[in-house]
Every structure is written in structure tokens, then in C-alpha cells.
Amino acid sequence: MELLVGILAGITAMTNKNDKILIARNSHKSVYNAVEINSLVPIYLYPKQDEYGINKEIEPKDVKEKLENNKDIKLLVITSPTYEGVISNIKEIVEIAHSYNVPVLVDEAHGAHLNFDRKLKEFEALKGGADIVVQSLHKTLPSLTQTALLHIQGNMVQENEIYNALSIFETSSPSYILMASIDNCLNILEKDREKLFKAYNENLEKFYEKTKNLEKLKILGQVITKNDIQDMGKIVVITKNTNINGKKLAETLREKYKIEVEMAYTDYIIAMTSICDKKENFEKFADALIKIDKEVQKIEEKEIKSQEFYIIPKKEMEIYETKKSKNKIKTIYKKAEGKISNEYIFVYPPGIPYITPGEVIDKNVISKIEEFMKNGIEIRTTSNSFPEIEIIEND
């Protein structure tokens, strides 16, 4: 099963048309696809951001506030860990949601390894009591791309409804290659997980120790507060207040050191690691960062950004309602200010929409788009026509 199939099936099984659904705004686009095709009304949780533009955890108090003010919500969907490895307190969030009789679906795409890691296993979503958990095996464990697992537990989920939804979104011709890959992955974990994760954690510890004295570049795991829960296997290298951005750092690592990272963003990069990485991989990466740190220049610190979500757009229509509009045109993004978007605008990875259909493209949205362009970040839209954006005109 592919991850997005699990998310689509989980949300479809747990909701009916026009239901309210509480979702973290930094959810993957597959969550929004489920909202759209099921004609759901999304209520958003907005994670705060740190000074590097990185989304922080979903705070339990925010969940409680939203549920108290929207007592007809039928499902809560959050992502933990995030793309940057930030983990939310699932146990506390689930306890709050269940007190309002609301089930919880966790997109744990980047957390399939948590249960096998002695340092992180207590933060795994199933242990936290989540009703539905969808995990990608291929992101942090040794399995082929497009392999994922869907877990269900508790009495708030009807198993037959999950099966019915899966039959809609899954292929009727399963890949035995992918199924064999899942089986092989689970066998490896059954036999060798203690040895593999022991070596993995030792390699991570040595990496962070070796890079702790970087003077200009920063590494997220070395600057977060004690209250934050961070998967250290997601190595987030921050370039803010240097003369290079994340895109330039990624290019330097690729061209000069033959190291390919997972993602390059405006002020940071993400390097994915797993039990499959060898000791020399970590050493090579650490050595490269140390050399680059000596070469880059430190610049005057920029003003720290407000610790609010990057964009809180005005919603004029529900996502599913935009399908009914007949007055759809395309225009250059700069001319779209004040117009209602008829498509998603996002960067990929990670595939988190900055604007959804039905939301107004205001000056803050255009400013964010131009910030991405300035930093060489690729912008995508549903219609793949950027810099043109499809809008709803005079509906």
C-alpha cells in the first residue's frame, strides 16, 4: 500500500460528506485531497514556527481549544514526526481528542522506525493511543518506495469501513515485488533491529559530537529547547545568517562532495538518515559540513520572524465548492492578488500547500512566492502552469 492510499482510506472511512475535520495546516497534500473528494470542511491547527521557518509541534492546548469551539468535528489528523523530524505529544493530544469523542489519525510517514529506537519508541503514535496510524516503510526503513502500512486500534474505528475505503483507492492488482519488500523489511527488523539501531544511534551521536563546534552553520538538534522532541535522524542544517541559502548548500554538497540531501529550503536543508547508512557516510557528511563552515561567511543576524504560521489566508469557499465554479481563468501570480485560488500552491518536497482552492491570494502569499523564487525553490501548482495560477474570477 502507498502512504497516500492509507491516508485517503483512513479519512474516507471516518467521515461523511460535509463533516468537519480538524487538520494540522502543515499536512501533506494527500490529506487535502481526502478533504476535497469527500466534501469535508477543514478546521485548521496552525503550528508555530521557529526563527528558522521550521514548523514546531502541534500543541495540545490548541487542539483542546479547537475542539471546544467546534464540537461537531468528526476526526483529527496531524503529522508526527514532521518532515524536519519534529514530534508532537501524541499521547496528550489523543487523550484530549478522545475526551470529545473524536478519533485521531496520525500521518507517521517519517516515523516507521520510532518503535524500534529505544530513544524514540515512547513517542510512537500507536503507543500514544492514535486510532489510525499510516507509516511509510521506505522513508526510514529498508523497503522499496511505495510501501506503507496502515494500523488501526481501539473501538472508534470500524474495521469493515477501512477495508471498504481501501478497496476504492487501492489497485486490484497488487505488486508482489512491493509485498516481498515489506516482508523482507520486517524480517530484517525482527532479526537484527537491536544491532542495527545500536550502530545507527552511535553513528548519529558521533556525527553530532563531531559537528558541535560549527561556527556559522547550525544543526537543528543542537539548538532546540529541552521541551522539544526531535528525531535526530533527520539532520537539519541551518544556513540562516550566512552568505548562502539552503539551495546553495545542497548544490555545494552535491557538486563538491557527492552528497545528495533530501530537501533544500530557504534557510536550511534536510538530510535523511537511517539504519542503512554506514559509518563512513556520517563521517563524510560531517567532514563536508566542517569544511563548508570554514568557507562560508557569517552575516549580520536578520530580524527573527514572528513565531506564527507562515501564511493564514482568508477562506472564501470550501475546497470542494470550487469545483462548482464556472468562471475559472489563469493569470500571472503577480496579478492574482485579491483573487480566489482554484488550485493548490506548494513547494515539493515536502508537498504542504501554502494556498488551497477557495483561499484568497493576498500580498502575503505573493511575498512568500517571491521569497521562494529568490531562493531558487521550485513552486508547483495543481495545473503545473506556474508562474500562472488558476483563479476564480467574479464568481
N, C-alpha and C positions, 0 to 999 in steps of 0.2 A: 504494500500500500504506500502511496505517496503521501507526504505530510499534508498537503492542501486538501486531499481527499478526506483525510481524517477530520480536519477542521470543518470542512463543508458538511460532512455527515454528522458530526457532533452537534453543530449548531442547528442543522435542519431537524434532527431528531428531538431536540429540546425546546423547539419554539413553534409557534403557529403564526400565520400571516398577521401583520400589524402589531405583533408583540413588541414590547420594549426590551432592549438588550443593553446591558452595561458593558462597555468595552474600553480597554486602555487605548488612548489615541495613538500610541506607538505600536499598534498591532500590525501584523503582516497583511498585505493586500488580500490574501485569501479570506480573512475574517470579513473584510468589507464586501468581498464577492458573495459571501454567505448572507450578509445583511441585504444585499441588493436582490438576489434571486429569491429570497424568502419574504421580501417586502417587510423588513423589520425596521423599527425606529431605534436608532442608536443613541444612547446617552453616553457621554464620554468622560473618562477619567483622564486628567491631564497630568502626567508625571512632571515633576520639576526637573530642571536641568542644572548641571554644574557649570562652572565658568569655562569649561572646555566644550560646551554644547552637547554633552552626553546626558541622555535620559537617565534619571535615577529610578529608584524602586517605586512601585505603587504603594502608597501609604494607606494602612488600614483605616485611619480616621477619614480619609477621603472616600473610601468605599462605604463606610457607615453613613456618611453624610448624603451620598448619592442615593443609597437605598432608602434612607429615611425620607428623602424628598420625592422619591419615585417608587412608591410601594407596589406598583404593578409591574416592576421589572421581572422578567422570567429567567434570565441567565446572565452570569458574569463571565467575561472572557478576558484573561490577561496573559501576557508573555513573561515567562521567567524560566531561565535567565534571558536577558535581552541579548541583542547582537554583540554588545560590548561586555557581556558577562555579568551584568548587574542582576542580583537575585532578590526577589521580593519575599516578604514573610508570608508564605502561602498558608501556613497553619493558622495564623491570626486572621488573615483575610477570609479563609474558609469558615472559621467559627462565626465571624460576623455575618457573612452571606447566608449561612445555614440558619442563623437566628431569624432571618427574614424569609426563610423557606426558599432561598434562591440557590440553585446548583451552580457549581463553578467548573469551567473548562479552562485548562491551562495549556497554552501553546509552549511546550517544553522542547521545542525543536533543537535547541542548543544545550539540552540538559540530559540527554540519554545516558551520559556517563556518571551523573551525580550519585546514583545509588551504589556505585562500585568504588567511589572515592571516600575514604574514611574521613576526610576533612569536610566533605560537602554533602554526604548522604542524608544528614538530618534536614537538609533544605529541599530534598526531592519532593515534587508535587504530590505524588501518591501518599507519601508519608505525612504530608501536610493535610491530607483529607480531601483533596480535589476529587470531584465526581468523574470527570473525564480528563485524561491527560494524553496529549499527542506528542510523540517523540520522533525525531529524525535519527535513525541509526547512523547514517552516513556522515553526519557533520562532526561528531566527536568520537565515533567508534568505528572499527574496521568493517564497513559494509559498503556495498555499491550505492551510488546515487539513486534516488527514488525509492529507497527502502525506509519505511517508518512503521511505528507501532501505535495502536490506539488502545488505551487502557480505560476500563470503566470499573467503578466500585460504588457501593452504597445503595440505598433504596430510592434515591431520587432519579435514577436513570433506568429507563425501561430498555432492557437488552434487545427486545424484538424491534423497537423503534430505531436503534442504532443499526441493526442488520438491514432493516428496510432502507434506511438512508444510504448505507454503504452500497447497496445494490443499485442505487441510482447513479452514484458518482464513480464507482469502481468499474474497471473493464471486466467483461465477461470472459476474457482470455488472459488469465494471469501469466506472468513471466516466471518460469521455473528457475531461470538464472537468478533473478532477484530473490526468489524464495530460498534458493540454496545459499545465497549470500547472507541472508538473515540467519539461517540455520548455522552457518559457519561462524558468524559473528558471535552468536550466543554460545556456541561450543567453546570458542576461544575464551570468552568471559568465564564460563563455567570452570574451565581447567586452569587458566593462568592469570585470573584477574588480580590476585594478591601480588604476584611477582611483577606484572605489568604496571599496575598503579603505584607500586612502591618505587619502581625505577622512574616512572613518569613524574611523581612528586619530587623525587630527588633532583631530577633534571631541572624542574621548574625552580626549585629552591636555589640551585646553583646559578641559574640564569639571573634571577632577581638579585642575588648576592653580588654577582659579577657586574651588574649594571646599576647598582645602587648609588654610585658616585657620578652619574651623568650630570653635567653642569647646565646644559641648555635644553636638551630633550628631557621629557619626563615620562614615566611609565605609570599608568593609572593605579596599579596595585600598590604602588609605593607612596601615593599621595591621597588615597581615600581615607575617610574617617573610620574610627573604630566601630561606628554604628552601621556602616555599610557592609553588605555581604557581597563578595566579589569572587567570581570564578577566575582564579589566577591563570588558568589555562588559556584564557583569552588575553593575549598580550596586547595592550592598548598603548601605543607610543604617541605621546602628545608633542606637537610641534609649535604650539602657541607661544608667542613671544620669541620666536626665532625668525630668521630670514627665509625659511622655507615653509611650505604648507604640507598637508598630508599627501597630496598628489605628487609633489616633488620628492618627498621622502620615499614613497613607493617606487617611483621611477629610478631613483638612485640605487635602492636595494636591488631592483631587477637588473639594471644595466651594468652596475659596477660589481655587485656581489652575487648575482644569480639567485636572488631570494625573491620569491613571489609571495605577497601578502594577500590576505583575504579581501580587504577593503581599504580604500583611501578616501578620506573625508576632508573637510575643510581644515580642521586643526589637529587631526590625528589619523593614525592607521590602526587596523586590527590585524594581528597575526593569529591565525588559528593553530592550535597545537592539540596533540592527542597522544595516546599510548603508542601510536605508530611512529612517532618521531624519535629519532635516535639521539644519543648524547651529543654527537658531533653537530647535529642540526641546531641544537640550542647554543652550543659554543660558537658556531659560525655566525648565528644571528646576533648574539651578544657582542662578539668582536666587531661586527659590521656597525652596530649602533655606537659603540665606543669610538670608532674611527670617525663616523659621521658627526658625532657630538663635538669632536675636536675641530671639525671643519666648518660647521655652521656658525652663524653669528647670532648673538643674543641681541634682541632689540628692546626698546623701551616697552614696558608692560602696558598692554591695552586695557582699557576700562573693562572691568568684569561685567559680563552680561547679567541682566536680570534673571533670577532663578525661576523663570516661568517657562512654560512650554513655548516652543519657538513660534508657533502661529496658533491663534484662536480665532478662526474665521467665523463670519456670520453665516448662519444657515438659513436659506430662504425656502428650500424644498428638501424633502426627504430624498435619499438616493434613488429609491425605486420610482419616485414620482417623476424624475427627469426623463424616464423612458417615454412618458406620455406627451412630452413637449414636441411640437412640430416645427418650431422656429429655431433650428439649430444651424449655426454658421461657424466658420473658422476665422480666427483673426490672430495677428501677431500678438504675443503675450503683453507687450507694452501698451497695446490698445484695448486690452481686456479689463482694465481697471473699472471696478464697479459692476461688472457683469457676473452672471451666474455661470459657474463652470458646469459643463456637461460631461466632464471626464476627470479621471484621477491624474494628479500631477505628483510625481515622485522621483527619487533617485534610486538606482538599483545597482548593487545592493545598498540597503537592506530591503527595499520594497515596501517602505512605510509611506503612505500617502500624506502629502502636505496639504493637499486640497482634494476633496471628494466631490462627486457630482451633487449639485444643489447648493454648494457653498459659494460665497462671493469672493471674487478675486480682487482683493484690495491692495493698497500700496505696500502693505507689509509682505504680502505674498510676492508681489513683483520684486521687492527688495531682496527677498530670500532667493528668488530665482536668479537674480543678477549676482548675488553672492556666490551661488553655486557655479555659475558660468565663469566668474572671475577666477575661481579656484580650480577650474578645469574639471568640475564634477559633471558627469553626464546626467541630463534631465530627461525623463521619459514621461510620456502621456499614454493614455489608453489607445488613442488613434495613431500613435507613433508619428505625429506630424510636427513635433516641436521644432522651431520656435512658434509655430501656430498652435493655438489652443481652441478646442471646440467649446463654444459658449451658447447659452440660451438667450436669444435676442427678442426683447419685447413680448414675452410670453403672457 
